[in-house]
């Protein structure tokens, strides 16, 4: 009788210690790992490794209501979060947890780790399992854990005590899920986002949270590839050399994505494929801000016009693609600082009217409009024609001399000849900080603008390039707008032959 009583008290004390301290709980956690081909004895049921970075994470999980973690691969971070969810479920009242992953298979794996931790705990430390399936786990103490794929409506309609998102940067609907789970945050619940970085999605919500922390209320952690014991430069070099071509990315891109060395490297576009300077774009992001005012639902203004100010603009016109937007960017002719833009999916007449209003507001700014379009649609030319009808024909660029009589001479044409020049000169302007964009969407598009496998500059699949092409055209317009100095009013478009873009412009003085 005496021995049994002592055993019960020891078990009860151990449970109390685990309930009080998550790091102490981790001493009792066991996990299950598959064996590696190189070492068949490496798998099986293993004790949780309390590496220093995982103890730092454990402390942050307990103390932070909003936590975002950027990590390299195979550092034990996901297992730590799984153990934390098990700890909450066992020792905190009324736990209702949502686990979100990229796919349903990933969601089942995430929840499976929680279930594994739960099942391998000593009996006196664990609440009994009442229900266990691939996507749901319930304990007899009332705790519930649900796992879901990141779909458009995942997490909507229910307030959870904690939302944990594994590999968040790869979720197809991360922003929508965040919005759906916001009532959880508003009610005082906890949200944890953990992820390696998606180098093909370069200005995501996850990266935005990391960049904004801690001023946005989030705590952030970064764990580089070498925090795991046993990893050194020789290991890194071997891993890089063993990157198979079948991955569809270069060894440099693979290592920057899966095994970053610093937070800056993790958040930047891959230097191996980025078209624009990642260092310059990172600096631009710090200067991005919300517009000071908006007009008519399309016009955004960052800096109002000044008396005597000289401005240039360029408009990219959406055509054909449902995901494309029309974008007209306006900047100071001398400094390259963005002052305003027109952005959206307006009808052609609405777009032309907004451009006319904006350029009039900015001292009759000189501008160009891309006249391209597919087939008989010629969306850009439609906008050009409407602007001419509004009396702005001599205030804008035309690639041909007889534009008044011949539609084929109107507007700016982006061709196999002009496109490389436009983008090449914009790349130089970005690298040398010759422009000052204030629109975050514009910088985001530049961040996701890459050189493809053939070396051609283009938007990352799924990303937009409307702002990029608008800025590229604007940079060309700076060469064609011949503003006077001193008391001269307005601008004079010079007679320029082949000024860097393979165009001939013959313009009359406008003042």
C-alpha positions in Angstrom: 0.0 0.0 0.0 2.8 2.4 0.9 4.7 1.7 -2.3 1.6 2.3 -4.5 0.9 5.6 -2.8 4.4 6.8 -3.4 4.2 5.9 -7.1 1.0 7.7 -7.5 2.3 10.8 -5.9 5.5 10.8 -8.1 3.3 10.5 -11.2 1.1 13.3 -10.0 4.1 15.5 -9.3 5.6 14.8 -12.8 2.2 15.7 -14.4 2.1 18.9 -12.5 5.7 19.8 -13.6 4.8 19.2 -17.2 1.6 21.2 -17.0 3.5 24.1 -15.6 6.4 24.1 -18.0 6.4 23.3 -21.8 10.2 22.9 -21.9 9.9 20.4 -19.0 7.2 18.6 -21.0 9.6 18.3 -23.9 11.9 16.2 -21.8 9.2 13.5 -21.8 8.3 13.8 -25.5 9.1 11.1 -28.0 8.7 11.3 -31.8 8.8 8.9 -34.6 11.1 9.4 -37.6 11.5 7.3 -40.8 14.9 5.8 -41.4 17.2 7.4 -44.0 18.6 5.3 -46.8 22.1 6.2 -45.7 21.4 5.0 -42.1 18.7 2.4 -41.8 19.1 2.5 -38.0 18.4 6.2 -37.8 14.5 6.0 -37.7 12.0 4.7 -35.2 10.8 6.1 -31.9 13.3 8.8 -30.7 13.6 11.1 -27.7 12.8 14.7 -28.6 16.1 16.6 -29.1 16.1 19.7 -27.0 18.5 21.7 -29.2 19.0 25.3 -28.2 17.0 26.8 -31.0 14.1 24.5 -30.2 14.1 25.6 -26.6 14.1 29.2 -27.8 11.1 28.3 -30.0 9.4 26.6 -27.0 9.8 29.7 -24.9 8.4 31.9 -27.7 5.4 29.6 -28.2 4.4 29.9 -24.6 5.0 33.7 -24.4 3.8 35.0 -27.8 0.2 35.3 -28.9 1.3 36.1 -32.5 4.4 34.2 -33.7 5.9 33.8 -37.1 8.9 31.6 -37.7 11.2 31.5 -40.8 13.3 28.4 -40.9 15.5 26.2 -42.9 14.5 22.6 -43.5 14.7 19.7 -41.0 15.4 21.7 -37.9 12.7 20.0 -35.7 10.5 23.1 -35.7 7.3 21.3 -36.9 7.7 18.6 -34.3 8.1 21.3 -31.6 4.9 23.0 -32.7 3.2 19.6 -32.7 4.4 18.9 -29.2 3.2 22.4 -28.1 -0.3 21.6 -29.5 -0.3 18.3 -27.5 0.8 20.2 -24.4 -2.0 22.7 -24.8 -4.6 19.9 -25.4 -3.5 18.0 -22.3 -3.0 20.8 -19.8 -5.1 23.8 -20.8 -8.9 24.0 -20.6 -11.2 24.1 -23.6 -8.5 23.9 -26.3 -10.0 24.1 -29.8 -7.1 24.1 -32.3 -7.0 24.5 -36.1 -4.0 23.2 -38.0 -3.7 24.5 -41.6 -1.4 23.1 -44.2 -0.8 23.5 -47.9 -2.7 20.3 -48.9 -4.9 17.8 -47.2 -2.0 15.3 -47.2 0.2 17.9 -45.5 -2.6 18.6 -43.0 -2.9 14.9 -42.1 0.8 14.7 -41.6 0.8 17.8 -39.3 -2.0 16.4 -37.2 -0.4 13.0 -37.3 2.6 14.4 -35.5 0.4 15.7 -32.7 -1.3 12.3 -32.5 2.1 10.6 -32.4 3.4 12.8 -29.5 0.1 12.1 -27.7 0.3 8.4 -28.1 3.9 8.1 -27.1 3.5 10.0 -23.9 3.6 8.1 -20.6 0.0 7.3 -19.6 0.0 9.4 -16.5 1.0 12.5 -18.5 -1.6 12.2 -21.3 -5.4 12.7 -21.4 -7.0 9.7 -23.2 -7.8 10.0 -26.9 -11.6 10.0 -27.5 -11.4 10.2 -31.3 -8.6 9.9 -33.8 -8.8 10.3 -37.6 -6.5 11.6 -40.3 -7.9 15.2 -39.9 -9.3 15.4 -36.4 -8.2 14.5 -32.9 -10.3 14.8 -29.7 -9.2 14.1 -26.1 -11.5 13.0 -23.3 -10.8 16.2 -21.5 -12.7 18.0 -24.2 -9.8 19.3 -26.3 -10.3 19.2 -30.1 -7.9 19.6 -32.9 -8.9 19.9 -36.6 -6.6 19.8 -39.6 -7.5 21.4 -42.9 -6.0 22.2 -46.3 -5.6 25.9 -47.1 -8.7 26.4 -49.2 -10.4 29.7 -49.8 -12.9 29.2 -46.9 -10.7 27.2 -44.5 -11.2 28.4 -40.9 -14.3 30.6 -41.6 -17.2 30.6 -39.2 -15.5 29.4 -36.1 -13.3 31.0 -33.4 -10.4 28.8 -32.4 -8.2 29.1 -29.3 -5.1 28.6 -31.5 -4.5 28.5 -35.3 -1.2 26.9 -36.4 -0.1 27.2 -40.0 2.7 24.9 -41.2 4.7 25.9 -44.3 2.5 29.0 -44.4 4.4 30.7 -47.2 3.3 27.9 -49.6 -0.4 28.1 -48.7 -2.5 29.0 -51.8 -5.0 31.0 -49.7 -2.9 32.3 -46.8 -4.4 35.8 -46.9 -7.9 34.5 -47.1 -7.3 32.1 -44.2 -5.8 34.8 -42.2 -8.9 37.0 -42.7 -11.2 34.0 -41.9 -9.2 33.3 -38.7 -9.0 37.0 -37.6 -11.9 36.5 -35.1 -9.6 34.1 -33.3 -7.0 36.8 -32.9 -9.5 39.4 -32.0 -10.9 37.2 -29.2 -7.4 36.8 -27.7 -6.5 33.5 -29.4 -3.1 32.5 -30.6 -1.8 32.3 -34.1 1.5 30.6 -35.1 2.9 30.7 -38.6 5.9 28.5 -39.4 7.5 28.1 -42.8 10.5 27.9 -45.1 10.3 30.6 -47.7 8.7 30.4 -51.1 11.1 32.1 -53.4 8.5 32.2 -56.2 6.1 34.1 -54.1 8.2 37.0 -53.0 5.9 39.5 -51.3 3.5 37.2 -49.5 1.4 37.8 -46.4 3.9 35.6 -44.5 6.9 37.7 -45.6 5.0 40.9 -45.0 4.4 39.8 -41.4 8.1 39.0 -40.9 9.1 42.3 -42.4 6.7 44.2 -40.2 7.5 42.5 -36.9 7.6 43.5 -34.1 5.9 46.8 -34.9 2.9 44.9 -36.3 2.4 43.0 -33.0 4.0 39.8 -34.2 7.1 38.2 -32.7 9.4 36.7 -35.3 12.1 34.1 -35.2 14.6 33.0 -37.8 16.5 29.7 -37.7 19.3 29.3 -40.4 20.4 26.0 -41.7 23.4 25.6 -39.4 21.5 25.8 -36.0 21.1 22.0 -36.2 24.0 20.2 -34.5 26.3 18.5 -37.0 25.8 20.9 -39.9 28.9 22.8 -41.1 30.0 24.3 -44.4 31.1 21.0 -45.7 27.6 19.6 -45.1 26.1 22.7 -46.9 28.5 22.2 -49.9 27.6 18.5 -50.2 23.9 19.2 -50.0 24.2 21.9 -52.7 26.3 19.7 -55.0 23.7 16.8 -54.6 20.8 19.0 -55.8 19.2 17.0 -58.7 18.4 18.7 -62.0 14.9 17.2 -61.8 13.9 19.7 -59.1 13.3 22.3 -61.7 15.5 24.9 -60.0 19.2 25.7 -59.8 21.3 24.5 -56.8 21.7 28.2 -55.8 17.9 28.8 -55.8 17.3 25.5 -54.0 19.7 26.3 -51.2 18.5 29.9 -50.8 14.9 28.6 -50.4 15.4 25.5 -48.3 18.6 26.4 -46.4 18.9 30.2 -46.0 21.8 31.6 -44.0 20.1 34.8 -42.9 16.7 36.4 -42.7 17.7 38.8 -45.4 18.6 36.0 -47.7 15.4 34.2 -46.9 13.1 37.2 -47.6 14.9 38.4 -50.8 14.3 37.2 -54.3 16.8 34.6 -55.3 19.9 36.2 -56.7 20.1 33.3 -59.0 17.0 34.3 -61.0 16.0 37.8 -59.9 15.8 40.3 -62.7 16.0 43.4 -60.5 18.4 44.1 -57.7 17.1 42.5 -54.6 19.0 44.8 -52.4 17.5 47.9 -54.1 14.0 46.4 -53.9 14.4 45.6 -50.2 15.2 49.2 -49.6 12.2 50.3 -51.7 9.9 48.3 -49.6 10.9 50.4 -46.6 9.7 53.5 -48.4 6.4 52.1 -49.6 3.3 53.5 -48.0 -0.5 53.8 -48.4 -1.6 56.6 -50.8 -2.3 60.0 -49.1 -5.6 60.2 -51.0 -7.7 58.3 -53.5 -9.9 59.8 -56.2 -12.8 58.1 -58.0 -11.8 54.5 -57.1 -9.0 54.4 -59.6 -6.6 57.2 -58.9 -4.1 56.9 -56.0 -2.1 59.9 -55.0 1.1 59.7 -52.9 2.4 63.3 -53.4 0.2 66.2 -54.7 1.5 68.3 -57.7 3.7 71.3 -57.0 3.6 74.6 -58.9 6.0 74.3 -61.9 6.5 70.6 -61.3 7.2 68.4 -64.3 5.8 64.9 -64.5 5.8 61.9 -66.9 3.6 58.9 -67.0 3.0 55.7 -68.9 -0.1 53.4 -69.1 -0.1 49.6 -69.5 -3.5 48.4 -70.7 -5.1 45.1 -69.6 -6.1 42.9 -72.5 -7.0 39.2 -72.8 -6.0 37.9 -69.4 -8.6 37.9 -66.6 -5.9 38.4 -64.0 -4.4 41.5 -65.8 -5.0 45.0 -64.6 -4.5 48.4 -66.3 -1.8 50.5 -64.6 -0.8 54.1 -65.3 2.1 55.3 -63.3 3.0 59.0 -62.9 6.4 60.2 -61.5 8.5 63.3 -61.1 10.4 63.9 -64.4 13.6 64.8 -62.6 13.7 62.7 -59.4 11.8 59.5 -60.6 9.7 59.7 -57.4 6.2 58.2 -57.9 3.5 60.7 -57.2 0.3 59.0 -58.4 -1.1 56.1 -60.4 -4.3 54.8 -62.0 -4.9 51.1 -61.2 -7.7 48.7 -61.7 -9.8 47.0 -64.4 -11.9 49.9 -65.7 -13.6 50.1 -69.1 -11.5 51.8 -71.8 -13.4 55.1 -71.5 -13.1 55.1 -67.7 -9.4 54.4 -67.9 -8.9 57.2 -70.5 -10.9 59.7 -68.5 -8.9 58.9 -65.3 -5.6 59.4 -67.1 -6.9 62.6 -68.6 -7.9 63.9 -65.2 -4.7 62.8 -63.5 -2.4 64.3 -66.1 -4.3 67.6 -66.1 -4.0 67.7 -62.3 -0.2 67.2 -62.6 0.5 70.3 -64.8 -0.4 68.6 -68.1 2.1 65.7 -67.6 3.7 64.1 -70.7 2.8 60.5 -71.1 2.6 57.4 -73.2 0.1 54.6 -73.6 1.0 51.1 -74.8 -1.0 50.5 -78.0 -0.6 46.7 -78.0 -3.5 44.2 -78.0 -4.4 40.9 -79.5 -6.2 40.4 -82.8 -8.7 43.0 -83.6 -9.2 44.0 -80.0 -6.1 46.3 -79.7 -7.1 47.4 -76.2 -4.3 49.8 -75.9 -5.1 51.5 -79.2 -8.7 51.9 -78.0 -7.5 53.9 -75.0 -5.0 55.9 -77.1 -7.9 56.9 -79.5 -10.1 57.9 -76.6 -7.4 60.1 -75.2 -6.9 61.7 -78.6 -10.6 62.4 -78.7 -10.3 64.1 -75.3 -7.7 66.5 -76.9 -4.5 65.0 -75.4 -3.0 63.7 -78.7 -0.1 66.2 -78.7 0.5 65.6 -75.0 1.4 62.0 -75.5 4.0 59.8 -77.2 3.4 58.3 -80.7 5.7 55.9 -82.4 4.9 57.2 -85.9 5.0 60.6 -87.5 1.6 60.5 -89.2 -0.3 59.6 -86.0 -3.0 62.2 -86.6 -4.0 60.6 -89.9 -2.9 57.0 -89.4 -4.0 54.9 -86.4 -1.1 52.5 -87.0 1.3 55.3 -85.9 -0.4 55.9 -82.6 0.8 55.2 -79.1 3.8 53.2 -77.9 4.4 49.7 -79.2 6.1 47.1 -77.0 7.9 44.8 -79.4 10.7 42.3 -79.5 13.0 45.3 -80.1 11.6 47.7 -77.6 10.8 45.3 -74.7 14.4 44.3 -73.9 15.5 48.0 -73.9 12.6 49.0 -71.7 13.3 46.4 -69.1 17.0 46.7 -69.3 17.0 50.4 -68.7 14.5 50.0 -65.9 16.7 47.3 -64.3 19.5 49.9 -64.3 17.3 52.5 -62.8 16.3 50.2 -60.0 19.8 49.1 -59.3 21.1 52.7 -59.2 18.0 53.8 -57.2 17.0 56.2 -60.0 13.3 55.6 -59.2 11.4 56.0 -56.0 8.3 53.8 -56.0 5.8 54.2 -53.2 3.3 51.6 -54.3 3.9 48.3 -52.5 2.2 46.3 -55.3 4.7 47.7 -57.8 7.7 46.7 -55.7 6.1 43.3 -55.1 5.8 42.7 -58.8 9.4 43.7 -59.3 10.4 41.2 -56.6 8.7 38.4 -58.5 10.1 39.4 -61.9 12.7 36.9 -62.9 14.8 35.5 -65.7 13.3 32.3 -66.9 15.3 29.2 -67.9 16.0 30.8 -71.3 17.1 34.1 -69.8 14.0 36.0 -70.8 12.7 38.5 -68.2 9.2 37.7 -67.2 6.9 37.6 -64.2 7.0 34.5 -62.0 4.2 32.1 -62.9 1.0 33.4 -61.2 2.5 36.8 -60.6 1.5 40.1 -62.3 3.7 42.5 -64.3 1.3 45.4 -64.9 3.3 47.8 -62.6 6.6 46.6 -64.0 5.7 47.4 -67.6 4.1 50.7 -66.6 7.4 51.7 -64.9 9.4 50.5 -67.8 7.4 52.6 -70.2 7.5 55.6 -67.8 11.3 55.4 -67.8 11.3 55.6 -71.6 9.0 58.7 -71.5 11.6 60.5 -69.4 13.8 60.5 -72.6 11.1 61.8 -74.9 9.6 64.6 -72.7 11.7 67.7 -73.4 10.8 70.1 -70.6 12.0 73.7 -70.7 13.8 75.4 -67.9 13.3 78.7 -66.1 10.1 80.3 -67.0 9.2 78.0 -69.9 5.7 76.5 -69.4 4.8 73.0 -70.3 6.9 70.6 -72.4 8.3 70.2 -75.8 8.5 66.7 -77.2 11.8 66.7 -79.1 12.5 65.2 -82.5 14.3 62.1 -81.4 15.4 59.3 -83.7 15.9 55.9 -82.1 16.4 57.2 -78.6 17.3 53.9 -77.0 14.0 52.2 -77.9 13.9 51.9 -81.7 11.3 54.6 -82.0 11.1 57.9 -84.0 9.2 60.7 -82.3 8.3 63.9 -84.0 6.3 66.1 -81.7 5.1 69.6 -81.6 5.7 72.0 -78.7 3.0 71.8 -76.1 2.6 74.7 -73.6 
